[in-house]
Structures are given as structure tokens and as C-alpha cells.
């Protein structure tokens, strides 16, 4: 075998390969007229429900000033953008301490924001806590280049969003230190949760913050779905919890404010993954902001993105209407999906009131339909049937699911597309 001409870390990625077919699926996307035999993709977290409204605004408003063809105010975003973000999130996240532009670092997406906080808070080999199931791409975002391992937290029969779950984080932290001799340096939270589609109760956030204070580790709340909350009209257990941002908690007597950071972005709440604009909010850690001055060059949002995002977030009349309508459509789409799954005997995790997902147990239904099946890994078998039917879901295996056979379905792709996906899922289970 020829000697590698790559760095060790790059060669490690090549050797590891990838079990995730997502990128191949995205290159062969279904289209009713141009590619009817393509994949129906309900595995990637995109929301197309409000695309028409967003495009009307963009195509009417976008006129680019010349300064956005320059480096403008640097890699962490223009002064105008930071002011727009601060004012917009101040309006919606209700922070105890009003947001200022100096609290904000803009990036070209929240993936870059996650990587920045991992790089800033943990040295190679030091761990970052992440509860299961988790957003699958957290793993490379946190670890791929920082070389800081994710420390997965298992909950057994406990609800991952319950007050009892906090003790499991501490157990995982202590076990990591015992077995590696390394420290845990941060706790990463998806709030609202991805893939469970629920919000953490305030008392759980506070207890997690107290845990972080005890061990002097950073508390990072990824709130990329903060405004994608909705009324669940279908199932009421567990009782829906209202979203409350980590910024809205008075940290006095709970945690050193320098340890608290919040992430947000345009990808989800505005259905605009392609705009590539993420946000890190750190209100009390000036050293972190200084440390980001150089690396922000590598996550520099384009001038067009900077200008467009400023235009959008400055227009409170438009954004208020947009958010309200989006939440209504989310509620309707979730109800349709949940009822469809019930009608076809598919178990799913109930109580959703945020984000784009249904977390569902296709493995159980597959075994019911095929009692002769004796495979150990039913999730992998179901995934192969799904791909054969040209429908793509996110595998629970890649999301750290503690139980086999679970998948994440994205219900925010429009009624025709969603119906086709659900029909193909049922056909895959029956086939």
C-alpha cells in the first residue's frame, strides 16, 4: 500500500470512512418532473414551509452596497450585523442582561460556531459532554479538527430532559476522568432538543449549570431551534415545556457567567440553511472574544450573507409575522405526521413542541410485520429497505440512540413531499 501523503489526522478521517449516505442522497434528490426516481429526503433538517414568503422578502429588498464586497469590519461580522442580531435576539430570547453587539460573534453557520467553542474550551483529548440521543453532526463538529472527544451520556430509562438526567452527566464526567486521566471541559446542549423535539425545563437547565459550576466547565446551549416552537394538538405527554433561553436565566448564585454561551443561526428558524449564518453569544467572557479574533477568519460569513441577514433581522414587522406563520405551519405538519404514524402502527416519541422532528421506532414496527426476522441490528436492516425505496431518514445509530431501530424524520418539507416520504417509509417496512 502506498504511503499516505496526508497528515495523520486527515488520514484518520479517510480510514474511518463514513456510514452516513446523506451526501450521496442529496446529489440525487427527488423532483416530481426532473428526477422522479430520486431520493425523498426527510433525513436532513431543512424547513421549506416558508420559502415562498422568505424569497418574496429577499428578492424585493436585496440591493448590495459596495462595502459588502470588502472585508468590511472583519471575520466576526459587521458592526451592523452584530447590532441587528443583538436587537432581534433581545426581542425573542428575553435575556436577563440585554444583548450588546460586543457579545456577538457571527460565523458562517452554527457548525462553525460549535467547532469554535470546542477549540476554545477544550485541549486535544479533553472531553465535551453530550447527552444521548444527540444531533449526529455534533460529533464531527466538536471532534474532527479540535481532537476533543465527545463524552456521550446515557440515561437508561430516564427521560434525557428530566431533572434526574443531570446525575447521569456527572457520572459520565467522572468516569471519563477515571478512565482517561483527562478533564471534561464543556457540556453541549441542543435546546430545543434535536432529535426529540422538546424543550428543557428551566429547573433542568439550572441544575446543569450548577453541575458546570461545580467542575468549572463551560455550559453551551445550542438554541438554533429557539423560535421553531409550536402547539402540539395531537399528544400531550410528556406535557409540553415552554422554551426558555439560557440567556433568560439569572445566573446569580448558579454559575460563573464566563462559562455560559448560547448559539443561534438563520438555518432553522428562518428555513435558510444556505444563507450560512451562525451566532455565538458570550456575554461575560472577553478572553473568548479575543481568542476568536484570529480563527474567525476561517468562518467569515460572506458580505452578501451579512447584508441580507441584517436586512431581515432589522425588520421586526416582517420577522414577527414570519415566525408566527411558521409556527402555525409547524403545528399542522407535526399533527399530520403524528396522526399518519398512529394510523400505521408506528411508535414515536410523543410530546414534541419544537424543531422539525419526529423520533420514531421503525425497528419495532418492522419486527411486528416480519416476526421471522432474527437480525441483531434491525436498524441497519430497516435503513437498507428505506434506501431501496428511495427514502432517506437519519439513523438513530448515528444519533447515539440507546435503543436499536429508531430514526429521525423531518416533517417540514411540504405536504406533497411529506406524504410521499411517509408512503415510502410504510412500503419499506412492509417490503
C-alpha positions as CSV (number, residue, x, y, z in Angstrom):
1,X,0.0,0.0,0.0
2,X,1.3,3.4,-0.9
3,X,2.5,5.7,1.9
4,X,-0.1,8.4,2.7
5,X,0.8,11.9,1.7
6,X,-1.8,13.3,4.1
7,X,-1.4,14.4,7.7
8,X,-2.1,11.8,10.4
9,X,-5.4,13.5,11.3
10,X,-6.5,13.7,7.7
11,X,-5.6,10.1,7.0
12,X,-7.6,9.1,10.1
13,X,-10.7,10.6,8.5
14,X,-10.0,8.8,5.3
15,X,-9.5,5.5,7.1
16,X,-12.7,5.9,9.2
17,X,-14.8,6.4,6.1
18,X,-18.5,7.3,6.6
19,X,-21.6,5.3,7.4
20,X,-23.8,8.2,6.5
21,X,-25.1,8.2,2.9
22,X,-26.5,11.7,3.3
23,X,-24.3,13.5,0.8
24,X,-24.9,10.9,-1.9
25,X,-28.6,11.2,-1.3
26,X,-28.5,15.0,-1.6
27,X,-26.9,14.7,-5.0
28,X,-29.8,12.5,-6.2
29,X,-32.8,14.4,-4.8
30,X,-36.3,13.6,-5.9
31,X,-38.1,16.1,-8.1
32,X,-41.6,15.4,-9.5
33,X,-40.7,16.5,-13.0
34,X,-36.9,16.3,-13.4
35,X,-36.0,13.3,-11.1
36,X,-39.0,11.3,-10.0
37,X,-36.7,8.3,-9.3
38,X,-34.5,10.3,-6.9
39,X,-34.4,10.1,-3.1
40,X,-37.1,11.6,-1.0
41,X,-35.0,13.2,1.7
42,X,-36.6,13.6,5.1
43,X,-33.4,13.0,7.0
44,X,-31.8,16.4,6.7
45,X,-33.1,19.2,8.9
46,X,-34.4,21.7,6.4
47,X,-37.6,23.7,6.6
48,X,-39.1,24.6,3.3
49,X,-42.6,25.6,4.6
50,X,-42.0,29.3,4.4
51,X,-39.6,29.5,1.5
52,X,-42.0,31.4,-0.7
53,X,-42.5,34.2,1.9
54,X,-38.8,34.5,2.6
55,X,-37.9,34.7,-1.1
56,X,-40.5,37.4,-1.6
57,X,-38.8,39.5,1.0
58,X,-35.2,38.8,-0.2
59,X,-35.9,39.4,-3.9
60,X,-37.7,42.7,-3.1
61,X,-35.1,44.0,-0.6
62,X,-31.7,42.8,-1.6
63,X,-29.5,45.5,-3.1
64,X,-25.8,45.1,-2.2
65,X,-23.8,48.2,-1.1
66,X,-20.2,48.3,-2.3
67,X,-18.7,47.9,1.2
68,X,-20.0,44.3,1.3
69,X,-17.5,43.5,-1.5
70,X,-14.7,44.3,1.0
71,X,-13.6,42.7,4.3
72,X,-15.9,45.2,6.0
73,X,-15.5,45.0,9.8
74,X,-13.7,41.7,9.9
75,X,-14.3,37.9,10.3
76,X,-16.7,38.0,13.2
77,X,-19.4,40.1,11.4
78,X,-20.1,43.7,10.5
79,X,-21.0,46.2,13.3
80,X,-24.4,46.5,11.6
81,X,-25.0,42.7,11.6
82,X,-24.0,42.3,15.3
83,X,-26.4,45.2,16.3
84,X,-29.2,43.6,14.2
85,X,-28.6,40.1,15.8
86,X,-28.4,41.6,19.3
87,X,-31.7,43.6,18.9
88,X,-33.5,40.6,17.3
89,X,-32.5,38.0,19.9
90,X,-33.1,40.5,22.7
91,X,-36.7,40.7,21.5
92,X,-37.2,37.0,21.3
93,X,-34.9,35.2,23.8
94,X,-35.7,37.7,26.6
95,X,-32.2,37.8,28.1
96,X,-31.7,38.9,31.7
97,X,-28.8,41.1,30.7
98,X,-29.7,42.9,27.4
99,X,-27.6,41.8,24.5
100,X,-25.0,44.1,23.1
101,X,-23.2,43.9,19.7
102,X,-20.0,43.2,21.6
103,X,-21.5,39.9,22.9
104,X,-21.9,38.5,19.4
105,X,-19.6,36.6,17.1
106,X,-21.1,35.8,13.7
107,X,-19.9,32.7,11.8
108,X,-20.7,31.0,8.5
109,X,-23.2,28.6,10.1
110,X,-23.7,27.1,13.6
111,X,-21.4,24.1,12.7
112,X,-18.5,26.6,12.6
113,X,-19.8,28.0,15.9
114,X,-19.8,24.6,17.5
115,X,-16.2,23.9,16.3
116,X,-15.1,27.3,17.6
117,X,-16.3,26.7,21.1
118,X,-14.8,23.2,21.2
119,X,-11.5,24.6,20.0
120,X,-11.6,27.4,22.5
121,X,-12.6,25.5,25.6
122,X,-11.0,22.0,25.4
123,X,-7.5,20.9,24.5
124,X,-7.0,17.8,22.4
125,X,-8.0,14.8,24.5
126,X,-10.2,16.8,26.9
127,X,-13.9,15.8,26.7
128,X,-17.2,17.5,25.9
129,X,-20.3,16.1,27.4
130,X,-23.2,15.3,25.1
131,X,-26.5,13.6,26.1
132,X,-27.9,10.7,24.0
133,X,-29.6,10.7,21.6
134,X,-27.8,13.6,20.0
135,X,-27.7,15.5,16.8
136,X,-25.4,13.3,14.7
137,X,-23.2,16.0,13.2
138,X,-22.3,17.3,16.7
139,X,-19.6,14.5,16.7
140,X,-17.5,15.8,13.7
141,X,-18.4,19.5,14.6
142,X,-16.9,19.0,18.1
143,X,-14.2,16.5,17.4
144,X,-13.0,16.3,13.8
145,X,-10.5,19.2,13.9
146,X,-10.3,20.0,17.6
147,X,-9.4,16.4,18.5
148,X,-11.5,16.8,21.7
149,X,-13.6,13.7,22.2
150,X,-17.4,13.7,22.8
151,X,-18.3,12.1,26.1
152,X,-21.7,10.5,25.4
153,X,-24.1,10.5,28.3
154,X,-26.5,7.5,28.6
155,X,-29.8,7.8,30.5
156,X,-31.3,4.3,30.5
157,X,-34.9,4.5,31.3
158,X,-34.7,8.2,32.5
159,X,-36.1,10.9,30.3
160,X,-33.0,12.7,28.8
161,X,-34.6,16.1,29.6
162,X,-35.6,15.3,33.1
163,X,-34.1,16.6,36.4
164,X,-32.9,13.0,37.1
165,X,-30.8,13.0,34.0
166,X,-28.4,15.6,35.4
167,X,-26.8,13.0,37.7
168,X,-26.0,10.9,34.6
169,X,-23.9,13.8,33.2
170,X,-21.9,13.8,36.4
171,X,-21.4,10.1,36.3
172,X,-20.2,10.3,32.7
173,X,-17.8,13.1,33.6
174,X,-16.3,11.2,36.5
175,X,-16.0,8.0,34.5
176,X,-14.2,9.8,31.6
177,X,-11.7,11.3,34.1
178,X,-11.2,8.0,35.8
179,X,-10.5,6.1,32.6
180,X,-8.5,8.7,30.6
181,X,-7.0,10.9,33.2
182,X,-8.3,13.8,31.2
183,X,-10.8,16.5,32.2
184,X,-14.2,17.3,30.8
185,X,-14.2,21.0,29.7
186,X,-17.7,21.7,28.4
187,X,-21.3,20.4,28.2
188,X,-23.1,20.8,24.9
189,X,-26.9,21.0,24.9
190,X,-29.3,21.1,22.0
191,X,-32.2,23.3,23.4
192,X,-34.8,22.7,21.9
193,X,-33.6,19.1,21.7
194,X,-32.6,17.5,18.4
195,X,-33.9,14.9,17.7
196,X,-36.5,14.7,20.5
197,X,-38.2,18.0,19.5
198,X,-38.8,19.2,23.1
199,X,-37.5,22.0,25.4
200,X,-35.6,21.6,28.6
201,X,-37.4,22.7,31.7
202,X,-35.8,25.7,33.4
203,X,-35.1,23.7,36.6
204,X,-33.1,21.2,34.5
205,X,-31.1,24.0,32.8
206,X,-30.3,25.5,36.2
207,X,-29.2,22.1,37.7
208,X,-27.0,21.5,34.6
209,X,-25.5,25.0,35.1
210,X,-24.8,24.1,38.8
211,X,-23.0,21.0,37.6
212,X,-20.9,23.0,35.2
213,X,-20.0,25.4,38.0
214,X,-19.0,22.6,40.3
215,X,-16.5,21.3,37.9
216,X,-15.7,24.6,36.2
217,X,-16.8,23.5,32.8
218,X,-18.4,25.6,30.0
219,X,-22.2,25.4,29.5
220,X,-23.0,25.7,25.8
221,X,-26.7,25.9,24.8
222,X,-27.3,25.5,21.1
223,X,-30.6,27.3,20.6
224,X,-30.8,27.1,16.8
225,X,-34.5,26.0,17.0
226,X,-35.4,28.6,19.7
227,X,-38.2,30.2,17.6
228,X,-39.4,27.0,15.9
229,X,-41.8,26.1,18.7
230,X,-45.4,25.2,18.1
231,X,-48.6,24.0,19.6
232,X,-48.9,20.2,19.8
233,X,-52.5,19.4,19.2
234,X,-52.1,15.6,19.0
235,X,-50.4,14.2,22.1
236,X,-49.9,15.8,25.5
237,X,-47.4,13.5,27.2
238,X,-44.9,14.4,28.4
239,X,-46.6,17.8,29.0
240,X,-45.0,20.3,26.6
241,X,-42.5,22.7,28.2
242,X,-42.3,26.3,27.1
243,X,-39.0,27.3,25.6
244,X,-36.8,29.5,27.9
245,X,-33.4,30.5,26.7
246,X,-30.3,30.0,28.8
247,X,-29.9,33.8,28.4
248,X,-33.2,34.4,30.2
249,X,-31.9,32.8,33.5
250,X,-30.5,35.0,36.2
251,X,-27.1,33.3,36.8
252,X,-26.5,34.9,40.2
253,X,-25.5,32.2,42.7
254,X,-25.8,29.5,39.9
255,X,-22.7,29.7,37.7
256,X,-19.9,32.0,36.7
257,X,-21.3,34.0,33.7
258,X,-18.0,33.5,31.9
259,X,-18.9,29.8,31.5
260,X,-22.3,30.3,29.7
261,X,-22.6,30.6,26.0
262,X,-25.5,30.4,23.6
263,X,-25.5,29.5,19.8
264,X,-28.1,30.5,17.3
265,X,-28.4,30.8,13.5
266,X,-30.5,31.5,10.4
267,X,-30.6,27.9,9.2
268,X,-33.6,26.6,11.1
269,X,-35.9,29.4,12.4
270,X,-35.7,31.1,9.0
271,X,-35.6,27.9,6.9
272,X,-32.4,29.1,5.3
273,X,-29.5,26.6,5.7
274,X,-27.9,28.0,2.6
275,X,-27.6,31.5,4.0
276,X,-24.8,30.2,6.3
277,X,-25.0,32.5,9.2
278,X,-24.4,31.3,12.8
279,X,-24.1,33.2,16.1
280,X,-22.1,32.7,19.3
281,X,-23.3,34.8,22.2
282,X,-20.9,35.1,25.1
283,X,-21.9,38.0,27.4
284,X,-19.2,37.8,30.1
285,X,-16.1,36.2,28.6
286,X,-13.9,38.8,26.9
287,X,-11.0,36.4,26.7
288,X,-13.0,34.1,24.5
289,X,-13.9,37.0,22.2
290,X,-10.2,37.9,22.0
291,X,-9.3,34.3,21.2
292,X,-11.8,34.3,18.3
293,X,-10.3,37.3,16.6
294,X,-7.9,35.1,14.5
295,X,-9.9,31.9,14.0
296,X,-13.0,33.9,12.9
297,X,-11.2,34.5,9.6
298,X,-11.9,30.8,8.8
299,X,-15.7,31.2,9.4
300,X,-16.1,34.6,7.8
301,X,-19.7,34.9,6.6
302,X,-19.9,36.4,3.1
303,X,-20.7,40.1,2.6
304,X,-24.0,39.1,0.9
305,X,-25.0,36.9,3.9
306,X,-24.0,39.7,6.3
307,X,-26.1,42.3,4.5
308,X,-29.1,40.0,3.9
309,X,-29.3,38.8,7.5
310,X,-29.1,42.4,8.7
311,X,-32.0,43.4,6.4
312,X,-34.1,40.5,7.7
313,X,-33.5,40.9,11.4
314,X,-33.9,44.6,11.4
315,X,-37.4,44.3,10.0
316,X,-39.4,43.4,13.1
317,X,-42.8,43.6,11.3
318,X,-41.7,41.0,8.8
319,X,-39.9,38.7,11.3
320,X,-42.8,38.7,13.8
321,X,-45.3,37.7,11.0
322,X,-42.9,35.2,9.6
323,X,-42.2,33.5,13.0
324,X,-46.0,33.3,13.8
325,X,-46.9,31.8,10.5
326,X,-44.0,29.4,10.6
327,X,-45.1,28.1,14.0
328,X,-48.6,27.6,12.7
329,X,-47.4,25.5,9.8
330,X,-45.0,23.5,12.1
331,X,-48.0,22.6,14.3
332,X,-50.1,21.5,11.3
333,X,-47.3,19.5,9.7
334,X,-46.4,17.8,13.0
335,X,-50.1,16.8,13.6
336,X,-50.4,15.4,10.1
337,X,-47.2,13.3,10.6
338,X,-48.1,12.1,14.1
339,X,-51.6,11.0,13.0
340,X,-50.2,9.2,10.0
341,X,-47.7,7.3,12.1
342,X,-50.5,6.4,14.6
343,X,-52.7,5.2,11.8
344,X,-49.9,2.9,10.6
345,X,-49.0,1.4,13.9
346,X,-45.6,3.2,14.2
347,X,-44.4,4.1,17.7
348,X,-42.9,7.6,18.1
349,X,-41.7,9.8,21.0
350,X,-44.6,12.0,21.9
351,X,-44.8,15.4,23.5
352,X,-43.0,17.4,20.7
353,X,-43.5,21.2,20.6
354,X,-40.3,22.4,18.9
355,X,-38.0,21.9,15.9
356,X,-38.7,19.8,12.8
357,X,-38.6,16.2,14.0
358,X,-40.4,13.0,14.9
359,X,-38.2,10.4,16.6
360,X,-39.8,7.1,15.7
361,X,-39.3,3.4,16.3
362,X,-39.3,1.8,12.8
363,X,-37.4,-1.3,14.1
364,X,-40.3,-2.3,16.4
365,X,-42.9,-2.0,13.5
366,X,-40.6,-3.9,11.2
367,X,-40.3,-6.8,13.6
368,X,-44.1,-6.8,14.1
369,X,-44.5,-7.1,10.3
370,X,-41.7,-9.6,9.9
371,X,-41.8,-11.8,13.0
372,X,-39.4,-14.2,11.3
373,X,-36.6,-11.6,11.4
374,X,-33.7,-12.6,13.6
375,X,-31.1,-9.9,12.8
376,X,-29.4,-8.3,15.8
377,X,-29.2,-4.9,14.2
378,X,-32.7,-4.2,12.9
379,X,-31.9,-0.5,12.4
380,X,-29.4,-1.3,9.7
381,X,-31.8,-3.7,8.0
382,X,-34.6,-1.1,8.0
383,X,-32.2,1.5,6.7
384,X,-31.3,-0.7,3.7
385,X,-35.1,-1.2,3.0
386,X,-35.6,2.6,3.2
387,X,-32.8,3.3,0.7
388,X,-34.2,0.7,-1.6
389,X,-37.5,2.5,-1.6
390,X,-35.5,5.8,-2.3
391,X,-36.4,7.5,1.0
392,X,-33.7,8.8,3.4
393,X,-34.0,9.2,7.2
394,X,-31.4,10.0,9.8
395,X,-30.4,6.7,11.5
396,X,-30.6,6.5,15.3
397,X,-27.3,4.7,15.2
398,X,-25.6,7.9,14.0
399,X,-27.5,9.9,16.6
400,X,-26.2,7.8,19.5
401,X,-29.6,6.2,20.2
402,X,-29.5,3.9,23.2
403,X,-32.0,1.6,21.5
404,X,-31.8,0.0,18.1
405,X,-34.3,0.7,15.3
406,X,-35.0,4.4,16.0
407,X,-34.9,7.1,13.2
408,X,-35.4,10.8,12.9
409,X,-38.0,12.1,10.4
410,X,-38.1,15.7,9.3
411,X,-41.7,16.8,8.7
412,X,-41.0,20.3,7.3
413,X,-40.9,19.7,3.6
414,X,-44.4,20.5,2.4
415,X,-47.5,18.3,2.3
416,X,-46.9,16.5,-1.1
417,X,-43.3,15.7,-0.3
418,X,-44.1,14.6,3.2
419,X,-46.9,12.3,2.1
420,X,-44.7,10.7,-0.5
421,X,-42.0,10.1,2.1
422,X,-44.4,8.6,4.6
423,X,-45.8,6.3,1.9
424,X,-42.3,5.1,1.0
425,X,-41.5,4.5,4.7
426,X,-44.5,2.3,5.2
427,X,-43.7,0.5,1.9
428,X,-40.1,-0.1,3.1
429,X,-41.4,-1.6,6.4
430,X,-43.9,-3.9,4.6
431,X,-41.4,-5.0,1.9
